Structure formats: C-alpha cells, structure tokens
C-alpha cells in the first residue's frame, strides 16, 4: 500500500463525481418510462445496502486492500485468482466508460475525429494523473466538485427561468404499477451507477479518519442519488418520456432548451464540461483501483509503474469492445449487468462477507 | 542527448495534439443557413430552399449605413429524396460548407404537409447534431415555402429572424398564433393523446417582387410574410386550418395566451368594449361522471378595460360584474368553437387525451387507439371561464357618457 492519506471530504467528492460520472449523461432506468426517477431512488437504496456490505468487509480488515483480504478470506490460491478477476473487471469497466465518453464526444461535437484520437487524449490525461497517485486525484476531485455543482446550480436556475418545465409529463405516476420499476431497478440502476461503488473498497483503506467512512459513504450515495433523480425529473418534464428515451444524451437536449432573455441559450458547453469531468474521474478511479490491485497481487513496487501498461490495455479494450455505439449500449444494458455486475458487485461481496463473518466468529471463540 | 530527444518528441506531439485543427472549418468557408424551406416538385421529390446569411451585408442597422451593398441573404434551392441528399446537393451551387447551428426556421409548404406530411422530414432535423430541434417550424399557407424564404424584409434584415420575431411578438400580445418548435411537433407526434398544431404564414404580394430589393425600398413593401392561421395535423398530415378567433381559441386551450384583447358587443354596437387580458391560466382536465369520461377546460383570466365605444358606468361594481360575465361568455364561445372545429377534423390538438391518460391510466390503455376518431370527436367538453376586470386604466367613465 502507498503511504498516502485522503480526507473524508475528498472521499465524498470522489464518490459524488464517480457516481455522477457517466450516469448523469445517459437515460438510466428509462424502461420504467415516466417513473424513471423512482427507479433511480430505488437504485440508490439498493446502492446504500451494497455500500454497507462493502463497508462491513472493510471493517473486518481496515488496514489492507481488498486484494489482500480476499486472499485472507478465501485462501491464497483461490483468493488470488478472485482478486485478479476483480482487477480485470475494473479494467474492463474503465474501458467501457472510456468508450462511452469517446462515443459521446464524437456523436455530439467531433463528428469527423476518429474515436482512437479522442480516447487516446483522454487516457493520456488519466494515466498521467493516476500515476501521480490517489492524493492528487482526490485533490482534483475536491476542486471540480465545487465547479460541477456551481454549473449544476446555475443550470437548474436557467432551466427554470426558461419556463419549459412541465411536471405534467411525470404523470401518471405508477401507471403500470411497481413491477416495471422494480424490474428496471434490479436490471439496471442498482448496478449502474450505484453498485459500481465496489471500486471504492480499494480506496477506503486510504482514508485518514476511518470512522468517518460510513457517514461519508452514506451521504455521498444519497446526494448523488438525489442529484441524478433531479436531473431525470428535469429531463422527463422538459423533453417528455418519448424524447428522453430516444435521446442518446437527454441531458444535452435538456440543456439545449435553455432560452433566457434572448441571449442565454445554446449552453451546450455545460454538457461538455459535465461530460469530461465526470468521465475523467470515473475512468481514473477504475484505473487507479486496477493499478494498485494488480501491483498488490503481483508484488510490483512502486505501483505507479503499472499505470502506463494498464492504461494502454484500457485504451485498446475500449476500441475493440464493440464495432458501433448501439452495440456498445446494448451490451451495457443486456450483457454486462448480468455477467459482470451481478457477480462482482453483489454475489462475490456477499459471499466474502459471509465467509468473513464465519472466520472471525471462529477466532473470537 | 536523450533529454533533448525527449523534449523534441514532446514538441512534435504537442504540434499534432494541441493545435486543434482536426476538422477545422474557417468562418469564411461556412455558409450560415438561417432558414430552410421545403416544397414538393412534380415528381414528388423534396425541394429544399435555403436562406444563407451574407454576413457582410447584415451589419450597420436598418438605415443601411456601414453595411455592404447587396442583400442580407442569398437563397438557393436543390432537390433530393431525403433531407441529407437535399443538403449535400446544395454543394453544387454553394461554394461553402452548410452550417446549420444558426438555422432557426423551417418552412414547410402546405402542399407537402398535406401530401407527405411532416413524418418523412423531421428525423433529419432531430438527429443532426448541429441543427437545433428548438428551431421554429411554420407552414406556408397559399404560397410556396420557397417564396416565403426568398422574400426580403425591411426592418429585420434577415427574413428568418423577422418571421420568428413576428411569431414571438404576436404570441405575446395577440395570441392567435404560437411559436412551435420542431421538438414540440415531434413530442406531439409521438404522444398518442395530443396532435400537433403549427402556425401558418402567408405572403402579402407575390414571390416575384418579394425577392428584389425594390420591394423593401418602399415604405410599404410590396411583398411581406405575415402570420395567418393555425394548421391542424393528424397522423403527421395537415388536415385543416383555423383562423381568427377559432385559432385564438386553440391557443387559449393550450394555455399559451399571454396577452390579448376580448371584445364585447353592447347596446347594439359591435365589439364595443375591449377587455385587455393581462394574464391567464387555463387547465384542461378529464374526470368521470357515471362511468363516462368528461372533458373540461377551465380558464382563469384577469385584465383591464381597454376601450369603450359606448357609455357605460364603469364606477359601478355591478356593471363591472356584468361586463365580466359578458367577457366570460365571449371567451367560452371562442374556445368552444375551436374545440368543435377540431372535433370535426377528428384531431385532438389540445391534449385532452393526455389529460385522460393522467387521470385514468387504465381507461386510457383501452381507448387510446381510437381516441381521436371515436372518443374525442364525440366527447362533450365543458368550457368554463372566469374573467376578472381589475382596473379601468386612467379614466373611470368614458367621455362619451357626457357627449351623448
């Protein structure tokens, strides 16, 4: 483990930026139509429960990284391979987010630029900051959090002053009952974005004040959940269900409706900034987790030596994972939650927690 | 040595990555599209007429000082089977890249709207990243879309801006028209409980004179675009027009009236007393009585007395009350006639279907397919208006009371 420490507020900033990251930009839970915002709230509750699982695991082994305590819980051989799988998972998800990011940039602004260039530029910045370590990342997060919420606050005001919000679009609430809502929650929002918090179990040991992790985590999840819900409410009430569902990036369309006093309009740059800042932190955190985890498993010191090779891997996976954007999205909605998120975010942690309980009870006896 | 190599490499890399010239488009290689007009030719292909801004001729205000010689806009047309083709064919006539981010107006001819409808057109505008779907859409009435786009205008040099400002301003003070965005139209098209309605434009004078500067050199331009009517759509196709007070009835029902004026006949004189509406709020709702769905429009409005042509005692609150009742009847009549007209065309442009959807989701599932043709067309709509006269401006009784 690196000998660095981050403050509770920095962890909070990282959690928030991470959660908002790419979830802010796409229509999550839109399967439940005008009740998508309820889906996000339910997902947030699920995310809180998952966070407690990760937190309990951390409480058993507050001084070591998950890659170590997995080995302690499951035994050396099995533990090592599970930990290694986890690192592959982190790299893969980082690549997914990078692809999301690149595709969005190309769809909306840089139509003629090759995807490879956009992704390369992004990963270069990310690799550089990750190689500087978690402290640097956390301080950057501290700075950008204020910035993002300033943008969000002014954005909300501008949208309200434009007079385009029509809350009728949210009605009827619960048109088809709870079933589609629960279904969308279980299939989507609980994993993306909330279950992805699992990656923070790699960062928790770095917190200076370990007692505060629980509260910081809870507040972080709740604030991000509510922020996402508000964005969804705005999207739905301004664009309507249909347009929200058809938009690749509903938030962009929402921002484009801003029209105040005949000159405050076309503020697409708001979307652009949210996109780049969010994407940066999400990919960085996944990549960082992968770097320190892999270094820990393979005993490589210093860990930052791995940043460039792993960054390269992320870049190439992001290029080859899908041949077009719809394919990429479809995989993200149908395949990844079931095959990757479900085991890595829910089944493995629960299993580990059960084993940890069992082992530690034996010790005290 | 190694160090110098590294620095050199870094410089080369910055040259490629930081210069930001990947797909650069210089301003003098762009043709700024301000309006797009769409017609049909005899073979049924689309004819796109594009209004391009001549930046050099726009500056300097309407006195013409400082501005260059020539027109503020130039107009070219091209044909194609879809919007992308129309746009790309334009390159055979225009020497620059078409840039749509400033295109604020789409004009569709009524012929096209009737025959093909708006469905085959709108996807291109909705999908394209540079084109804003907050652009205004209007229907050219009794005139080719091309002629409207070609017509030069006097005070606002760019005709597209003039037409949009007309719509916005008229919506604000008169209310017989609406500024409808492409986004709104698409939302209504996909919504099974509401049909689109789009403002119409016609041309005073002929298209031939409109495209010459001589037209706007006169105090009364020979040709000028003007607002006229609301186009009703059903299933994406134009089915009919509403004008005058019926059109305003539609705008009332849609809760889009900002200010307007309501006239009341009194003592045998037509439209003798004018009521200036200052604000209003209209709600539509659907509820059930004895298992049947009832629709209701409720208007709350307040304003001042704007004019009286006959002597009335405006000092007397009872008289004011009577006037209020009179205004309410006028508003109710206007709205009812608009709704009846739409019912005849079997198209629910008011969003009553949405009201049913909101209040009775289960019933809606059963009837949504047949809503326009069966249920809406036969529905009984209750219209209720509450008008409040708050003030009578600078005078109480009119001087007419002492003249007669």
Interface residues (C-beta under 8 A of the other chain):
Chain A: X107 X108 X109 X110 X111 X112 X113 X117 X121 X168 X171 X172 X175 X239 X240 X242 X243 X253 X256 X257 X259 X266
Chain B: X17 X22 X23 X101 X129 X132 X133 X134 X183 X186 X187 X190 X191 X354 X357 X358 X359 X361
